[in-house]
């Protein structure tokens, strides 16, 4: 669980609904993408 603004919550709910996902699944997907992007950028710096 995490805390966010009502606006962010509504945006996530709409986005999740558009993609046929739960909000939890949508957030997990966003976080995993962010982690992958960060890892890729760190590898490029080496």
ABEGO torsion letter per residue (X at the ends): XBBBBAAAAAAAAAAAAAAGBBAAAAAAAAAAAAAAAAAAAAAAAX
